[in-house]
């Protein structure tokens, strides 16, 4: 018995004598999870999935029973082939699959990085927002860095620019390179876009989406590169997307980016920290490498200076930072710290919060870190009284 849900995306699944071609309608509003079918005895080929921790798993038992009943009713006059069409997500809702917006979709309030100002440009469909984080200058020589936020269903047009690194900071988004499948991006993903590659990105229709983009502003369109013509991402194209999950790194403990399971102990820190290389030296944006540093509550590092300077992008929790001779700063997610070359500073967690940041040692042609004394514990413990915000 063949049960077919016709549309632009069909995925064969078999159970005994039955075959179901599961249709994702619309692809961004449903979740069909491979292992749920397998657990019920289904076998699938070439599954296209849209998966989110915010969407209930599909109830394969209910779907299987529905198919059996429907097929039995139609068998006599359909010659053992049943064709039926479900062009809304109502069937999937009845089987335990709900649209993200109606079942815990990521809201604007869930995002932790600053949303910024609305982008007024015909190159965007829907409401998108821009917050400048780091300006490219001659002191740090770090590429231009912005936070771009998309409201549900909003997206850019097709476009090209200099090499870019995308750091996903919240929500659920879509990225597609020309000629390749559209991919689902989630918090913690790190994506590199080579210079000149035509692509577009945006949010899924039921989630807000936030990404930090680090990119090479100096790129110019090469001579001989043909004009792209119409760059619009049409509504019908967006609505019929077949989405594939990006190769998401494994994150844990609610942290934004992936880290090792075990912390390390270093003499220049007051307690164990987790260290991870989030972005290597060779990257599309031409940025210095980025290291992810996670401090447990109450852990901080010693006074130190960087020959080429350092930039910190706060990703998790609440922390402290102090440049010598200046007041202590209280840092929260989305804050950016810039410590000039050769200047002493220290940073770490507050007593009651885990704290994590991405760290870039700028001007990498001038490597080197000088470590000094630790801030006395009694001085650290007095900081809560002087928090500036």
LUMTORDREN-21461 format. One record per residue (C-alpha): residue number from 1; z, y, x. Coordinates in steps of 0.1 Angstrom, whole numbers. Last residue first. Layout:
N
(NUM,(Z,Y,X)) ...
***
This chain:
389
(389,(368,487,254)) (388,(382,502,286)) (387,(406,474,292)) (386,(437,489,310)) (385,(465,468,296)) (384,(444,437,301)) (383,(441,445,338)) (382,(478,439,346)) (381,(472,402,352)) (380,(446,409,378)) (379,(469,432,398)) (378,(496,405,397)) (377,(471,379,409)) (376,(462,400,440)) (375,(425,407,442)) (374,(411,383,467)) (373,(402,393,502)) (372,(367,397,517)) (371,(334,379,515)) (370,(301,392,529)) (369,(269,379,513)) (368,(236,377,530)) (367,(199,380,522)) (366,(177,410,528)) (365,(142,397,520)) (364,(158,387,487)) (363,(159,423,475)) (362,(182,414,446)) (361,(207,386,445)) (360,(203,377,409)) (359,(232,364,389)) (358,(231,351,353)) (357,(265,354,337)) (356,(293,333,323)) (355,(328,340,310)) (354,(355,317,295)) (353,(380,338,276)) (352,(418,343,276)) (351,(427,355,311)) (350,(395,375,314)) (349,(367,359,334)) (348,(353,370,367)) (347,(339,398,389)) (346,(343,414,423)) (345,(327,444,440)) (344,(320,458,475)) (343,(288,478,480)) (342,(263,467,507)) (341,(233,469,484)) (340,(240,484,449)) (339,(259,466,422)) (338,(240,465,389)) (337,(258,451,359)) (336,(241,442,326)) (335,(258,436,293)) (334,(242,413,268)) (333,(273,392,262)) (332,(305,411,270)) (331,(319,428,301)) (330,(351,447,305)) (329,(347,472,334)) (328,(374,479,360)) (327,(374,515,371)) (326,(355,526,402)) (325,(365,528,439)) (324,(352,494,447)) (323,(329,481,420)) (322,(348,462,393)) (321,(337,435,369)) (320,(357,417,342)) (319,(348,391,317)) (318,(343,382,281)) (317,(324,352,268)) (316,(288,341,274)) (315,(255,355,287)) (314,(263,385,309)) (313,(233,396,330)) (312,(244,403,366)) (311,(224,422,392)) (310,(232,421,429)) (309,(225,442,460)) (308,(203,434,490)) (307,(231,430,516)) (306,(254,417,490)) (305,(291,426,490)) (304,(323,407,483)) (303,(358,411,468)) (302,(370,377,458)) (301,(360,357,427)) (300,(376,353,393)) (299,(391,325,372)) (298,(416,334,344)) (297,(396,316,317)) (296,(369,293,331)) (295,(341,310,350)) (294,(305,299,345)) (293,(278,311,370)) (292,(241,307,362)) (291,(219,315,392)) (290,(187,334,390)) (289,(161,334,418)) (288,(146,367,427)) (287,(118,378,404)) (286,(81,375,410)) (285,(75,371,373)) (284,(58,337,374)) (283,(84,321,396)) (282,(90,309,431)) (281,(126,316,440)) (280,(139,293,413)) (279,(153,301,379)) (278,(184,286,362)) (277,(200,273,394)) (276,(234,261,382)) (275,(270,268,392)) (274,(302,258,374)) (273,(334,273,385)) (272,(368,260,396)) (271,(397,283,403)) (270,(406,315,422)) (269,(372,318,438)) (268,(362,325,474)) (267,(377,292,486)) (266,(353,273,464)) (265,(360,246,438)) (264,(331,230,420)) (263,(327,223,383)) (262,(315,190,369)) (261,(289,185,341)) (260,(263,207,358)) (259,(251,236,338)) (258,(224,243,313)) (257,(222,277,296)) (256,(239,295,267)) (255,(272,277,268)) (254,(286,260,237)) (253,(303,233,257)) (252,(269,217,266)) (251,(233,225,273)) (250,(206,199,280)) (249,(173,216,289)) (248,(148,219,260)) (247,(113,204,266)) (246,(97,226,239)) (245,(96,210,205)) (244,(62,207,189)) (243,(50,228,160)) (242,(19,223,139)) (241,(12,258,125)) (240,(-1,261,90)) (239,(18,293,80)) (238,(10,311,113)) (237,(-28,305,109)) (236,(-26,315,72)) (235,(-8,347,82)) (234,(-33,356,109)) (233,(-23,360,145)) (232,(-43,390,154)) (231,(-60,393,188)) (230,(-95,400,176)) (229,(-118,405,206)) (228,(-105,389,238)) (227,(-125,411,261)) (226,(-140,391,289)) (225,(-122,389,323)) (224,(-149,402,347)) (223,(-126,426,364)) (222,(-91,414,364)) (221,(-66,429,339)) (220,(-39,447,358)) (219,(-5,433,368)) (218,(21,459,381)) (217,(45,454,352)) (216,(56,419,364)) (215,(79,404,338)) (214,(114,394,329)) (213,(118,387,292)) (212,(151,382,275)) (211,(146,364,242)) (210,(161,366,207)) (209,(150,348,175)) (208,(161,353,139)) (207,(155,322,118)) (206,(138,311,86)) (205,(101,319,93)) (204,(102,308,129)) (203,(104,337,153)) (202,(77,352,176)) (201,(54,345,204)) (200,(17,349,214)) (199,(-4,338,243)) (198,(-33,346,266)) (197,(-25,338,302)) (196,(-32,367,325)) (195,(-2,362,348)) (194,(16,329,344)) (193,(41,324,316)) (192,(74,308,326)) (191,(98,294,300)) (190,(136,290,302)) (189,(152,275,271)) (188,(189,280,266)) (187,(188,291,230)) (186,(158,274,213)) (185,(120,275,216)) (184,(96,256,193)) (183,(62,251,208)) (182,(27,259,194)) (181,(1,235,208)) (180,(-23,245,236)) (179,(-57,262,237)) (178,(-43,297,240)) (177,(-6,296,248)) (176,(19,293,220)) (175,(55,302,217)) (174,(77,299,186)) (173,(113,309,180)) (172,(147,296,170)) (171,(178,317,174)) (170,(195,330,205)) (169,(193,339,242)) (168,(159,324,252)) (167,(151,333,288)) (166,(113,340,291)) (165,(99,346,326)) (164,(67,366,328)) (163,(36,369,350)) (162,(17,401,341)) (161,(2,406,307)) (160,(-20,390,281)) (159,(-20,392,243)) (158,(-23,373,210)) (157,(-4,393,184)) (156,(34,393,183)) (155,(56,376,157)) (154,(78,381,127)) (153,(86,353,103)) (152,(124,357,106)) (151,(133,388,125)) (150,(122,389,162)) (149,(142,402,191)) (148,(129,413,225)) (147,(155,419,253)) (146,(139,436,282)) (145,(136,432,320)) (144,(113,451,343)) (143,(111,433,376)) (142,(139,437,402)) (141,(132,460,431)) (140,(169,468,434)) (139,(167,503,448)) (138,(130,510,443)) (137,(131,507,405)) (136,(121,483,377)) (135,(142,491,347)) (134,(168,465,335)) (133,(180,459,300)) (132,(156,477,277)) (131,(162,467,241)) (130,(132,460,218)) (129,(130,450,182)) (128,(105,431,160)) (127,(100,435,122)) (126,(69,419,107)) (125,(36,415,125)) (124,(35,430,159)) (123,(5,445,179)) (122,(2,472,152)) (121,(32,488,169)) (120,(65,504,159)) (119,(90,483,176)) (118,(124,486,160)) (117,(152,496,184)) (116,(177,474,201)) (115,(188,439,191)) (114,(216,437,217)) (113,(223,401,228)) (112,(248,379,209)) (111,(226,368,179)) (110,(245,353,150)) (109,(247,386,131)) (108,(209,387,130)) (107,(210,354,112)) (106,(202,319,125)) (105,(195,295,96)) (104,(225,278,81)) (103,(209,260,51)) (102,(188,282,29)) (101,(171,300,58)) (100,(165,267,76)) (99,(146,253,47)) (98,(162,221,35)) (97,(156,184,41)) (96,(178,160,21)) (95,(151,141,2)) (94,(151,165,-27)) (93,(146,194,-2)) (92,(117,175,12)) (91,(101,172,-22)) (90,(106,209,-28)) (89,(89,219,5)) (88,(57,228,-13)) (87,(22,214,-13)) (86,(31,179,-23)) (85,(-1,159,-27)) (84,(-8,124,-39)) (83,(-32,97,-29)) (82,(-23,61,-36)) (81,(-44,33,-23)) (80,(-37,-2,-37)) (79,(-67,0,-61)) (78,(-54,32,-77)) (77,(-54,20,-113)) (76,(-29,-8,-111)) (75,(-10,4,-80)) (74,(1,38,-94)) (73,(35,29,-108)) (72,(43,6,-80)) (71,(33,33,-55)) (70,(56,58,-71)) (69,(86,34,-72)) (68,(81,23,-36)) (67,(75,58,-23)) (66,(107,71,-39)) (65,(127,42,-25)) (64,(114,50,10)) (63,(122,87,6)) (62,(157,79,-6)) (61,(163,56,23)) (60,(148,80,49)) (59,(172,107,41)) (58,(160,135,63)) (57,(186,149,86)) (56,(202,181,75)) (55,(189,213,91)) (54,(210,235,113)) (53,(208,212,144)) (52,(171,219,143)) (51,(141,197,145)) (50,(104,203,137)) (49,(86,172,146)) (48,(50,161,151)) (47,(51,123,152)) (46,(22,106,170)) (45,(28,71,156)) (44,(58,60,135)) (43,(77,29,127)) (42,(101,28,98)) (41,(130,4,98)) (40,(157,27,85)) (39,(170,37,120)) (38,(134,44,130)) (37,(130,69,102)) (36,(161,88,113)) (35,(151,85,150)) (34,(118,104,144)) (33,(133,135,127)) (32,(112,152,100)) (31,(125,187,95)) (30,(108,211,72)) (29,(103,248,68)) (28,(82,255,100)) (27,(56,229,92)) (26,(50,241,56)) (25,(45,215,44)) (24,(50,188,70)) (23,(30,159,57)) (22,(42,123,62)) (21,(14,98,60)) (20,(32,69,45)) (19,(22,33,50)) (18,(36,5,29)) (17,(33,-32,34)) (16,(65,-34,55)) (15,(74,2,63)) (14,(48,22,81)) (13,(47,59,91)) (12,(15,78,98)) (11,(18,115,104)) (10,(-4,140,85)) (9,(-9,177,93)) (8,(-35,198,75)) (7,(-26,184,41)) (6,(-27,151,22)) (5,(5,132,15)) (4,(-8,96,15)) (3,(9,65,3)) (2,(-10,34,14)) (1,(0,0,0)) 
***
